[in-house]
Amino acid sequence: MISFYPGPSRVHDEIPRYVQDAHELGVMSINHRSDAFMAISERTVSLLKQRLNIPSDYTIFYTSSATECWEIIAQSLITDKSYHLYNGAFGQKWHEYTQRLHSGATAVPFGVEEKLDPAKLTFAEEGVICITQNETSNGTQVPSALIKRIKKNHPKHLIAVDAVSSMAGIALDFKAADIWFASVQKCFGLPAGLGVMICSPQAIERSNHIAEKEHYNSLTFMTSMMTRWQTPCTPNVLGIYLLMRVLEDSDNIKDTQEKIVARYEDWVTFLSERKTIAPLVSNRAVHSHTVVPVTGDADTLQHIKALAKKHDILLGEGYGEWKATTFRIANFPALKKKEIKKLMAILKKF
């Protein structure tokens, strides 16, 4: 089955070989306080910075998921105010989760077809501005350039960015924000169960000033452990090893982005030629390059998904209010050109 689901999605072909190597090398049984693990951890952080162009002074952490990153940010970096800019379900979920921990979490919703205007965004009280860079539910994105302008207009605020469906797929300007996070089951092309959180020196300084130390995943504790390339508790050692191996064989993110954007353009052209299906969002200025949502009438989409399944292709279900009238196509690096052509051949029948 070829998974075009936008997470968990298709994994890289080499994953079975990497897992076999991990078994033979004893990686699955190593102690997370051992020199062997610390070497893997350090190597993985170094490769993340090299391949994704992450600033050398940013700190990288391993988490269990992107959802855990919501919790870490709420516990360790928000004292009262946070502002959540979103136009879809996952950004809304982030706001709702934070609001359970801090009543000062403020929703700043905007339209699916709307391109944010940083000049119209003003947050007077100091806090954390939370942005869903790539909204998986509807296939939209907030470009790094816009995030950078929001940061420039709010120098005393921290900027936190959900890049779950874009990190390792497109080139992100990490200096445009202070906290970035993602899970590995999308553009990284890995099995689920591992998250990555990236923090600027300003974010680390803020966490040290707040000095929240009540949780196993308090950022101050995590920071002190990462100085030794360790984690507070037993991490997903196999997942970190697999991430290291994938990164060793990966291109620089600029080359990956070139491929992803070219495939996105092919999808736009292809969908423009169809009569019964079309892109969910018409404004190309806000399109995600890594998640392509397709809309049509419910009966047609059911036929498409059923036919795709017969040909061993899994499409992403629509999400939330679009569940019955959309399906979503992952445009992630692990997917092959021949697999995309196979899916397009099926869609041509509609």
N, C-alpha and C positions, 0 to 999 in steps of 0.2 A: 504494500500500500504506500503510495506517494502522498505525503501529507503537505497540503498547501494551507493547512490550518495556521493562523497567525500566532501560534504558540500554545503548547509545545508544537514544534514543527519538525520538518525533516532535519535529521542530524547529518553531519559530514560522513562520507563513505568510510573514512579511516577510523571512525570511533571503535568498531569491533577490534581492529588491530591494536589500537591504543589500550583498550581494556585488557586484551591478552597480554600486552607488554607489562601493564600494571600488575597483573596477577603473577607473572613470571618474576618480576622484580620485587615482589612483596610489598608493593605500595599500599595495597588494601589493608595491610596489617600493621603499618608503621605507627608509632606513637606520635601524637601531634606536638609533643615537646621534644622530639628527637632532632638531631642534626639533619637527618634525611628529609624530614618534613620541612624544616626551616629552609633548606636549600631549594626545595620545590616551590615554596611560598615566595622566596626572594626572586627566583627565576621568573615566576609567573607575573609578579608585580613589574619587574623590569620589562618583560615582553609586552604587557598591557600598555606601558608608557611609550614603548617604541612603536608598536603597531598602530595604536590609536592616537598618537601625538598628544599624550597627556603631559602637562607641565611637570618638570622634575620635582618641584617642591610640593606637589599635591600628594596626599596620603590615600592609599587604596586599602579598602577593607573587604573581607569576605563575609557575606551574610547568608542566611538560609533562603532568602527570597527578596523581591522588591517590597513586598508587604512589610517585612521586618524593617526595611529602611524607613517606611512611614513612621513606624514606632520609634526607631532610634532618633529620628529628626524631632518628633514630638516630645520625647523624653529629655533629650540632651541639648537641643538647640532652640526650642521655643519656650519662652517663659510666660507669654501671654498672647501676643498677637501673631497671627499668620494670615496670609492673603492667598486664596486659592483660585488661580485663573484656569478655567476649564470650559470645554464645549462638548464634553461627552462623559460616558459612564465611569471611566477609570479615574479621571480627574475629580469627578464628583465623589467617588468612593474615598479617595485620598482626603478630601475635605471632611467628609462625614466621620472618617476614622479619627482624624485629628481633633475634631470637635468633641468627641467623647472624652478626650484627655484635656482639652483646653477650650473653654467656652468662647475665647476670643478668636477662634478660627472663623474667618470671614470668607464667604463664597463670592467669587467675582465671575459669574458665568458670561459667556459670549456665544454668538451664533456659529453654527457649523460652517456657514459660508463666509464668515467674517474674518478678515485679516486684522489682527490686533494693531492698534495705534498706540505706541508707547507714550506719545505726547498726552494722551487722554487718561493715562493711568497714574494716579497720584496716591501714595500711601504715606500719610503724615506720621503715624505712630510707628516707631521702630519695631521690626519683627522679621519674619521669614516670608518671602514671596515664593509661592509654590506654583510651578508651571509644568503642565503635562506637555512635554515637547512633541511627543508622537502619540496621538489618541487612537488606540487600537480599535475602539468600538466603531469609529466612523471614518478612519483613514485620513485624518488631517494632521497637520504639524505646525509648530511654531518654530520658524527658522532660528538658527543661532544668532544671526544678526539682530533680530528683534529682541531676543533675550539679552544680548549685549547692551542694547539701548536702554532696556528696562533697568539693568544693573547700573549703568552710567547715571541714570536719573535718580537712583536710590542708593547712593554709596554707603549709607549706614545700615542698610538692610542686607541680610543674607538672601541669596537666590538659590532655591532648591529645584532640581529638574528631574522629572520622571522621563527617562530615555529608554524605557524597557523594550520598545519595539524598533528602536533605531540604533542604539549603541552597537558598534561593530558592523553596521550596515552602511551608515553614512558618516561623513567627517563632521564631528562636533567641535565647536570652539569651546574647549573646557574652561578657558579663562573668562568666558562670558557669564559663568555662574560659580557658586561656591560648593554646592553639593550636587552630584550626579549619581543616579543609580539605575541599575538594570538587572534583569535575570538572564541566565545564559541559554534558555530554551528557545530563543528566537534568532536574532541575527548571529549570535555566536555559534549556532548549529550544534548545541550540546544537549544532553538529557537534562530535564528539570531537576531542581534541588540545590541550586547555588545562585547567590546574588553577589553583585559587585557594587560597592559604594565608594565614591571618589570625592575627597574633601580638599578644599583650598586651605592655605595657611590661616586665612581669616575665619573659616569655619572651625578649625581646630582651636584657634585662639578663643573664639566665642564659647566653645564647649568647655574649655579649661576655666574660663571666667564664671560660667554658670556652675561648673563643678558638680554636676548631677552624678551621683554614685550609687543609686539605689537598685540598679538592675544589672543582670549579668551582661547585658549588651549596652551598658552605659558607654557613651563615646569616649569619655576619659579613660575608662578601663581598656577599651578596644585600642585606643591610641598607644597606651603604654605597652600593651602586648605586641603591637605591630612593630615597635622598635626592635623586637627580637624575631620578627617575621612569624609571630604566633597569634593565636586567637584565644579569647577568654574561655571558650569551651570547645569540645571536640568538633571540628568542622567537617565538611564533606571533603575528605582528603582525596577520594577518587575524582570527584568533580573538579577540584583544583588541579590535580595532575592532568586530567583530560583537557582542561582549559589551557594549561601550559603547552601540551602537545599540539593542540589546534593552532595556538598562536605561533608556535615555532614554524608551522607550515603555511601561515597566512601571509597575504600581501599587506603592504601598508594600506591604511584605511583610504587614502586618496585613490588608489587603484581599485579598491573594492567599491567605493562610491561610484566611480565612473561606470563600472559594470551594472550596478544597481539602478542608477539613473537611466542608463540606456534601456534596460529592461522595462523600467516604468514607462518610458516614452513609447516603447513598443506596445505596452498594454493600453495606453491612452489611444494610440492610433487604431489598434484592433477593436476596442470597444466603440469607437466613433463610427465604425462600419457596421455595427450590429443594429438590428431593428427592434428586438424584443428585450434587450438588456442594455444598461448604460452605467457609467460611474455614478455612485451615490451622491457625490459632491460635485457640483458643476464648476466651482471656482478653482481653477488650477493653481492659483497663487497659494492656496492653503493645503494642497494635496500632500499626503504622505508619499514618500518614495518607496516605503517598505511594506505598506499594507494597502491593498487595492480593493475597496468595497464596491460591489456590483449590485445594482437594483433592477427590479422587474416585478411583474405580477407574481403572486405567491404560487400559482399553479405552475408557471413556467420554471420558476426557480426550483420547485420540488422535482420536476422532471430532469433538470440539469444536474442536480445533486445526486439523483438516483442513477442517471447514466454515468456520471463521473465515477461513482462508487463501483459500478459494474466493471469499469476499466481501471480499478485499483487506484483511484484518485480520491483523496479526502479533501473537501472544501470546508472552509471555516463557516460556521453558522453565523447568521446575522445576530447582532447583540442588542439587547434592550428593546427599545421601541422599534428598531429595524429588524427584529428577529425574523419575521415572516416574509419580509420584502427585500432582503439583501442576503448575499453571501460574501465572504471576505477571502481574498487571495493573498497569501503571503508572498512577498518578493524579497526573500532572504538569500544570503550568499550561498548556502548549501544546496539550493535547488539547481538542477541542471537544465541547460538549454533544451535538451531533447524532451525533458519532462514538461517544460512550459509549452513546447510545440504540441505535445500530446494533449494537454488541456485545451489549448486554443483550437485544435481540430475538433474536439467535442463541442466546444462553445459555438463553433461555426454552424453547427446544425440548428442553432436557435436564432 
